[in-house]
Amino acid sequence: PKVPKDRVLVAESGLATPADLLRMARVGASAFLIGESFMRQPDVEAAVRSLLERKAAA
């Protein structure tokens, strides 16, 4: 289904890798809800930084 341009498409659940974010961005997602994969990390800040840096490099 096509989402109107004035709506924000949010990808939720099951996102843990830069490939996950890239796949969702390619189909139109511009926001991502990432929870459990970060909460399982001993250093949440480092995990967020790593995910975003790897996504930017992709």
DOTOR-119007 format. One record per atom (N, C-alpha, C, O): residue in three letters; atom name; y, x, z. Coordinates in nm, 2 decimals. Layout:
N
lumvo residuo:Ala; atomo:CA; north:Y; east:X; up:Z
...
//
This chain:
58
lumvo residuo:Pro; atomo:N; north:-0.12; east:0.08; up:0.00
lumvo residuo:Pro; atomo:CA; north:0.00; east:0.00; up:0.00
lumvo residuo:Pro; atomo:C; north:0.13; east:0.09; up:0.00
lumvo residuo:Pro; atomo:O; north:0.13; east:0.20; up:0.06
lumvo residuo:Lys; atomo:N; north:0.23; east:0.04; up:-0.06
lumvo residuo:Lys; atomo:CA; north:0.35; east:0.11; up:-0.07
lumvo residuo:Lys; atomo:C; north:0.44; east:0.07; up:0.05
lumvo residuo:Lys; atomo:O; north:0.45; east:-0.05; up:0.08
lumvo residuo:Val; atomo:N; north:0.50; east:0.16; up:0.11
lumvo residuo:Val; atomo:CA; north:0.59; east:0.14; up:0.23
lumvo residuo:Val; atomo:C; north:0.73; east:0.14; up:0.17
lumvo residuo:Val; atomo:O; north:0.77; east:0.24; up:0.10
lumvo residuo:Pro; atomo:N; north:0.81; east:0.05; up:0.21
lumvo residuo:Pro; atomo:CA; north:0.95; east:0.05; up:0.16
lumvo residuo:Pro; atomo:C; north:1.02; east:0.18; up:0.21
lumvo residuo:Pro; atomo:O; north:0.99; east:0.23; up:0.31
lumvo residuo:Lys; atomo:N; north:1.11; east:0.23; up:0.12
lumvo residuo:Lys; atomo:CA; north:1.18; east:0.35; up:0.15
lumvo residuo:Lys; atomo:C; north:1.26; east:0.36; up:0.28
lumvo residuo:Lys; atomo:O; north:1.29; east:0.46; up:0.33
lumvo residuo:Asp; atomo:N; north:1.30; east:0.24; up:0.32
lumvo residuo:Asp; atomo:CA; north:1.39; east:0.23; up:0.45
lumvo residuo:Asp; atomo:C; north:1.30; east:0.23; up:0.57
lumvo residuo:Asp; atomo:O; north:1.35; east:0.21; up:0.68
lumvo residuo:Arg; atomo:N; north:1.17; east:0.25; up:0.56
lumvo residuo:Arg; atomo:CA; north:1.08; east:0.25; up:0.68
lumvo residuo:Arg; atomo:C; north:1.03; east:0.40; up:0.70
lumvo residuo:Arg; atomo:O; north:1.02; east:0.48; up:0.61
lumvo residuo:Val; atomo:N; north:1.00; east:0.42; up:0.83
lumvo residuo:Val; atomo:CA; north:0.94; east:0.55; up:0.86
lumvo residuo:Val; atomo:C; north:0.79; east:0.54; up:0.87
lumvo residuo:Val; atomo:O; north:0.74; east:0.45; up:0.95
lumvo residuo:Leu; atomo:N; north:0.72; east:0.62; up:0.80
lumvo residuo:Leu; atomo:CA; north:0.58; east:0.61; up:0.80
lumvo residuo:Leu; atomo:C; north:0.53; east:0.72; up:0.90
lumvo residuo:Leu; atomo:O; north:0.55; east:0.84; up:0.89
lumvo residuo:Val; atomo:N; north:0.46; east:0.67; up:1.01
lumvo residuo:Val; atomo:CA; north:0.41; east:0.75; up:1.11
lumvo residuo:Val; atomo:C; north:0.26; east:0.77; up:1.10
lumvo residuo:Val; atomo:O; north:0.19; east:0.67; up:1.10
lumvo residuo:Ala; atomo:N; north:0.22; east:0.90; up:1.10
lumvo residuo:Ala; atomo:CA; north:0.07; east:0.92; up:1.10
lumvo residuo:Ala; atomo:C; north:0.03; east:0.94; up:1.25
lumvo residuo:Ala; atomo:O; north:0.09; east:1.01; up:1.33
lumvo residuo:Glu; atomo:N; north:-0.07; east:0.86; up:1.29
lumvo residuo:Glu; atomo:CA; north:-0.11; east:0.86; up:1.43
lumvo residuo:Glu; atomo:C; north:-0.26; east:0.89; up:1.45
lumvo residuo:Glu; atomo:O; north:-0.34; east:0.85; up:1.37
lumvo residuo:Ser; atomo:N; north:-0.29; east:0.97; up:1.55
lumvo residuo:Ser; atomo:CA; north:-0.43; east:1.00; up:1.59
lumvo residuo:Ser; atomo:C; north:-0.51; east:1.09; up:1.50
lumvo residuo:Ser; atomo:O; north:-0.50; east:1.08; up:1.38
lumvo residuo:Gly; atomo:N; north:-0.58; east:1.17; up:1.56
lumvo residuo:Gly; atomo:CA; north:-0.67; east:1.26; up:1.49
lumvo residuo:Gly; atomo:C; north:-0.60; east:1.38; up:1.42
lumvo residuo:Gly; atomo:O; north:-0.66; east:1.45; up:1.34
lumvo residuo:Leu; atomo:N; north:-0.48; east:1.41; up:1.45
lumvo residuo:Leu; atomo:CA; north:-0.40; east:1.52; up:1.39
lumvo residuo:Leu; atomo:C; north:-0.41; east:1.64; up:1.48
lumvo residuo:Leu; atomo:O; north:-0.37; east:1.63; up:1.60
lumvo residuo:Ala; atomo:N; north:-0.46; east:1.75; up:1.43
lumvo residuo:Ala; atomo:CA; north:-0.48; east:1.87; up:1.51
lumvo residuo:Ala; atomo:C; north:-0.45; east:2.00; up:1.44
lumvo residuo:Ala; atomo:O; north:-0.43; east:2.10; up:1.50
lumvo residuo:Thr; atomo:N; north:-0.44; east:2.00; up:1.31
lumvo residuo:Thr; atomo:CA; north:-0.43; east:2.12; up:1.23
lumvo residuo:Thr; atomo:C; north:-0.31; east:2.11; up:1.13
lumvo residuo:Thr; atomo:O; north:-0.27; east:1.99; up:1.10
lumvo residuo:Pro; atomo:N; north:-0.26; east:2.22; up:1.08
lumvo residuo:Pro; atomo:CA; north:-0.16; east:2.21; up:0.98
lumvo residuo:Pro; atomo:C; north:-0.21; east:2.14; up:0.86
lumvo residuo:Pro; atomo:O; north:-0.13; east:2.07; up:0.79
lumvo residuo:Ala; atomo:N; north:-0.33; east:2.15; up:0.82
lumvo residuo:Ala; atomo:CA; north:-0.39; east:2.08; up:0.71
lumvo residuo:Ala; atomo:C; north:-0.38; east:1.93; up:0.73
lumvo residuo:Ala; atomo:O; north:-0.36; east:1.85; up:0.63
lumvo residuo:Asp; atomo:N; north:-0.40; east:1.88; up:0.85
lumvo residuo:Asp; atomo:CA; north:-0.39; east:1.74; up:0.88
lumvo residuo:Asp; atomo:C; north:-0.25; east:1.69; up:0.86
lumvo residuo:Asp; atomo:O; north:-0.23; east:1.59; up:0.79
lumvo residuo:Leu; atomo:N; north:-0.15; east:1.77; up:0.90
lumvo residuo:Leu; atomo:CA; north:-0.01; east:1.73; up:0.88
lumvo residuo:Leu; atomo:C; north:0.03; east:1.73; up:0.74
lumvo residuo:Leu; atomo:O; north:0.10; east:1.64; up:0.69
lumvo residuo:Leu; atomo:N; north:-0.02; east:1.83; up:0.67
lumvo residuo:Leu; atomo:CA; north:0.02; east:1.84; up:0.53
lumvo residuo:Leu; atomo:C; north:-0.05; east:1.73; up:0.45
lumvo residuo:Leu; atomo:O; north:0.02; east:1.67; up:0.36
lumvo residuo:Arg; atomo:N; north:-0.17; east:1.69; up:0.48
lumvo residuo:Arg; atomo:CA; north:-0.24; east:1.58; up:0.41
lumvo residuo:Arg; atomo:C; north:-0.16; east:1.45; up:0.43
lumvo residuo:Arg; atomo:O; north:-0.14; east:1.37; up:0.34
lumvo residuo:Met; atomo:N; north:-0.11; east:1.43; up:0.56
lumvo residuo:Met; atomo:CA; north:-0.04; east:1.30; up:0.59
lumvo residuo:Met; atomo:C; north:0.10; east:1.31; up:0.52
lumvo residuo:Met; atomo:O; north:0.15; east:1.20; up:0.47
lumvo residuo:Ala; atomo:N; north:0.16; east:1.42; up:0.52
lumvo residuo:Ala; atomo:CA; north:0.30; east:1.43; up:0.46
lumvo residuo:Ala; atomo:C; north:0.28; east:1.41; up:0.31
lumvo residuo:Ala; atomo:O; north:0.37; east:1.34; up:0.25
lumvo residuo:Arg; atomo:N; north:0.18; east:1.45; up:0.25
lumvo residuo:Arg; atomo:CA; north:0.16; east:1.43; up:0.10
lumvo residuo:Arg; atomo:C; north:0.14; east:1.28; up:0.07
lumvo residuo:Arg; atomo:O; north:0.17; east:1.24; up:-0.05
lumvo residuo:Val; atomo:N; north:0.10; east:1.20; up:0.16
lumvo residuo:Val; atomo:CA; north:0.09; east:1.06; up:0.13
lumvo residuo:Val; atomo:C; north:0.21; east:0.98; up:0.19
lumvo residuo:Val; atomo:O; north:0.20; east:0.85; up:0.19
lumvo residuo:Gly; atomo:N; north:0.31; east:1.05; up:0.23
lumvo residuo:Gly; atomo:CA; north:0.43; east:0.98; up:0.27
lumvo residuo:Gly; atomo:C; north:0.47; east:0.98; up:0.41
lumvo residuo:Gly; atomo:O; north:0.58; east:0.93; up:0.45
lumvo residuo:Ala; atomo:N; north:0.39; east:1.03; up:0.50
lumvo residuo:Ala; atomo:CA; north:0.43; east:1.03; up:0.64
lumvo residuo:Ala; atomo:C; north:0.54; east:1.13; up:0.67
lumvo residuo:Ala; atomo:O; north:0.54; east:1.24; up:0.62
lumvo residuo:Ser; atomo:N; north:0.64; east:1.09; up:0.75
lumvo residuo:Ser; atomo:CA; north:0.75; east:1.18; up:0.78
lumvo residuo:Ser; atomo:C; north:0.76; east:1.19; up:0.93
lumvo residuo:Ser; atomo:O; north:0.85; east:1.26; up:0.98
lumvo residuo:Ala; atomo:N; north:0.67; east:1.13; up:1.01
lumvo residuo:Ala; atomo:CA; north:0.66; east:1.15; up:1.15
lumvo residuo:Ala; atomo:C; north:0.51; east:1.15; up:1.19
lumvo residuo:Ala; atomo:O; north:0.43; east:1.09; up:1.13
lumvo residuo:Phe; atomo:N; north:0.49; east:1.23; up:1.30
lumvo residuo:Phe; atomo:CA; north:0.35; east:1.25; up:1.34
lumvo residuo:Phe; atomo:C; north:0.34; east:1.23; up:1.49
lumvo residuo:Phe; atomo:O; north:0.41; east:1.29; up:1.57
lumvo residuo:Leu; atomo:N; north:0.24; east:1.15; up:1.53
lumvo residuo:Leu; atomo:CA; north:0.21; east:1.13; up:1.67
lumvo residuo:Leu; atomo:C; north:0.09; east:1.22; up:1.71
lumvo residuo:Leu; atomo:O; north:-0.02; east:1.19; up:1.66
lumvo residuo:Ile; atomo:N; north:0.11; east:1.32; up:1.78
lumvo residuo:Ile; atomo:CA; north:0.01; east:1.42; up:1.82
lumvo residuo:Ile; atomo:C; north:0.00; east:1.42; up:1.97
lumvo residuo:Ile; atomo:O; north:0.10; east:1.46; up:2.03
lumvo residuo:Gly; atomo:N; north:-0.11; east:1.39; up:2.03
lumvo residuo:Gly; atomo:CA; north:-0.12; east:1.39; up:2.17
lumvo residuo:Gly; atomo:C; north:-0.23; east:1.47; up:2.23
lumvo residuo:Gly; atomo:O; north:-0.21; east:1.57; up:2.29
lumvo residuo:Glu; atomo:N; north:-0.35; east:1.41; up:2.21
lumvo residuo:Glu; atomo:CA; north:-0.47; east:1.47; up:2.27
lumvo residuo:Glu; atomo:C; north:-0.49; east:1.62; up:2.24
lumvo residuo:Glu; atomo:O; north:-0.53; east:1.70; up:2.32
lumvo residuo:Ser; atomo:N; north:-0.47; east:1.65; up:2.11
lumvo residuo:Ser; atomo:CA; north:-0.50; east:1.79; up:2.07
lumvo residuo:Ser; atomo:C; north:-0.41; east:1.89; up:2.14
lumvo residuo:Ser; atomo:O; north:-0.44; east:2.00; up:2.16
lumvo residuo:Phe; atomo:N; north:-0.28; east:1.84; up:2.17
lumvo residuo:Phe; atomo:CA; north:-0.19; east:1.93; up:2.25
lumvo residuo:Phe; atomo:C; north:-0.23; east:1.93; up:2.40
lumvo residuo:Phe; atomo:O; north:-0.22; east:2.03; up:2.46
lumvo residuo:Met; atomo:N; north:-0.26; east:1.81; up:2.45
lumvo residuo:Met; atomo:CA; north:-0.29; east:1.80; up:2.59
lumvo residuo:Met; atomo:C; north:-0.42; east:1.88; up:2.63
lumvo residuo:Met; atomo:O; north:-0.43; east:1.91; up:2.75
lumvo residuo:Arg; atomo:N; north:-0.50; east:1.91; up:2.54
lumvo residuo:Arg; atomo:CA; north:-0.62; east:1.99; up:2.57
lumvo residuo:Arg; atomo:C; north:-0.60; east:2.14; up:2.57
lumvo residuo:Arg; atomo:O; north:-0.68; east:2.22; up:2.60
lumvo residuo:Gln; atomo:N; north:-0.48; east:2.18; up:2.53
lumvo residuo:Gln; atomo:CA; north:-0.44; east:2.32; up:2.52
lumvo residuo:Gln; atomo:C; north:-0.39; east:2.37; up:2.65
lumvo residuo:Gln; atomo:O; north:-0.32; east:2.30; up:2.72
lumvo residuo:Pro; atomo:N; north:-0.42; east:2.50; up:2.69
lumvo residuo:Pro; atomo:CA; north:-0.37; east:2.55; up:2.82
lumvo residuo:Pro; atomo:C; north:-0.22; east:2.58; up:2.81
lumvo residuo:Pro; atomo:O; north:-0.15; east:2.57; up:2.91
lumvo residuo:Asp; atomo:N; north:-0.17; east:2.60; up:2.69
lumvo residuo:Asp; atomo:CA; north:-0.02; east:2.63; up:2.68
lumvo residuo:Asp; atomo:C; north:0.03; east:2.53; up:2.57
lumvo residuo:Asp; atomo:O; north:0.02; east:2.57; up:2.45
lumvo residuo:Val; atomo:N; north:0.08; east:2.42; up:2.61
lumvo residuo:Val; atomo:CA; north:0.12; east:2.31; up:2.51
lumvo residuo:Val; atomo:C; north:0.23; east:2.36; up:2.42
lumvo residuo:Val; atomo:O; north:0.23; east:2.34; up:2.30
lumvo residuo:Glu; atomo:N; north:0.33; east:2.43; up:2.48
lumvo residuo:Glu; atomo:CA; north:0.44; east:2.48; up:2.40
lumvo residuo:Glu; atomo:C; north:0.39; east:2.57; up:2.29
lumvo residuo:Glu; atomo:O; north:0.44; east:2.56; up:2.18
lumvo residuo:Ala; atomo:N; north:0.31; east:2.67; up:2.33
lumvo residuo:Ala; atomo:CA; north:0.25; east:2.76; up:2.23
lumvo residuo:Ala; atomo:C; north:0.17; east:2.69; up:2.12
lumvo residuo:Ala; atomo:O; north:0.18; east:2.72; up:2.00
lumvo residuo:Ala; atomo:N; north:0.10; east:2.58; up:2.16
lumvo residuo:Ala; atomo:CA; north:0.02; east:2.51; up:2.06
lumvo residuo:Ala; atomo:C; north:0.11; east:2.44; up:1.96
lumvo residuo:Ala; atomo:O; north:0.08; east:2.43; up:1.84
lumvo residuo:Val; atomo:N; north:0.22; east:2.38; up:2.01
lumvo residuo:Val; atomo:CA; north:0.32; east:2.31; up:1.92
lumvo residuo:Val; atomo:C; north:0.38; east:2.41; up:1.83
lumvo residuo:Val; atomo:O; north:0.39; east:2.39; up:1.71
lumvo residuo:Arg; atomo:N; north:0.42; east:2.52; up:1.88
lumvo residuo:Arg; atomo:CA; north:0.49; east:2.62; up:1.80
lumvo residuo:Arg; atomo:C; north:0.39; east:2.67; up:1.69
lumvo residuo:Arg; atomo:O; north:0.43; east:2.68; up:1.58
lumvo residuo:Ser; atomo:N; north:0.27; east:2.70; up:1.73
lumvo residuo:Ser; atomo:CA; north:0.17; east:2.75; up:1.63
lumvo residuo:Ser; atomo:C; north:0.15; east:2.65; up:1.52
lumvo residuo:Ser; atomo:O; north:0.14; east:2.68; up:1.40
lumvo residuo:Leu; atomo:N; north:0.13; east:2.52; up:1.56
lumvo residuo:Leu; atomo:CA; north:0.11; east:2.42; up:1.46
lumvo residuo:Leu; atomo:C; north:0.22; east:2.41; up:1.36
lumvo residuo:Leu; atomo:O; north:0.20; east:2.40; up:1.24
lumvo residuo:Leu; atomo:N; north:0.34; east:2.41; up:1.41
lumvo residuo:Leu; atomo:CA; north:0.46; east:2.39; up:1.32
lumvo residuo:Leu; atomo:C; north:0.49; east:2.51; up:1.24
lumvo residuo:Leu; atomo:O; north:0.53; east:2.50; up:1.12
lumvo residuo:Glu; atomo:N; north:0.47; east:2.63; up:1.30
lumvo residuo:Glu; atomo:CA; north:0.48; east:2.75; up:1.22
lumvo residuo:Glu; atomo:C; north:0.38; east:2.76; up:1.10
lumvo residuo:Glu; atomo:O; north:0.42; east:2.80; up:0.99
lumvo residuo:Arg; atomo:N; north:0.26; east:2.73; up:1.13
lumvo residuo:Arg; atomo:CA; north:0.16; east:2.73; up:1.03
lumvo residuo:Arg; atomo:C; north:0.18; east:2.62; up:0.92
lumvo residuo:Arg; atomo:O; north:0.16; east:2.64; up:0.80
lumvo residuo:Lys; atomo:N; north:0.24; east:2.51; up:0.96
lumvo residuo:Lys; atomo:CA; north:0.27; east:2.40; up:0.87
lumvo residuo:Lys; atomo:C; north:0.38; east:2.45; up:0.78
lumvo residuo:Lys; atomo:O; north:0.38; east:2.42; up:0.65
lumvo residuo:Ala; atomo:N; north:0.48; east:2.51; up:0.83
lumvo residuo:Ala; atomo:CA; north:0.60; east:2.56; up:0.75
lumvo residuo:Ala; atomo:C; north:0.56; east:2.66; up:0.65
lumvo residuo:Ala; atomo:O; north:0.61; east:2.67; up:0.55
lumvo residuo:Ala; atomo:N; north:0.46; east:2.74; up:0.69
lumvo residuo:Ala; atomo:CA; north:0.41; east:2.85; up:0.60
lumvo residuo:Ala; atomo:C; north:0.32; east:2.79; up:0.49
lumvo residuo:Ala; atomo:O; north:0.31; east:2.86; up:0.38
lumvo residuo:Ala; atomo:N; north:0.27; east:2.67; up:0.51
lumvo residuo:Ala; atomo:CA; north:0.18; east:2.62; up:0.41
lumvo residuo:Ala; atomo:C; north:0.25; east:2.57; up:0.28
lumvo residuo:Ala; atomo:O; north:0.19; east:2.52; up:0.19
//
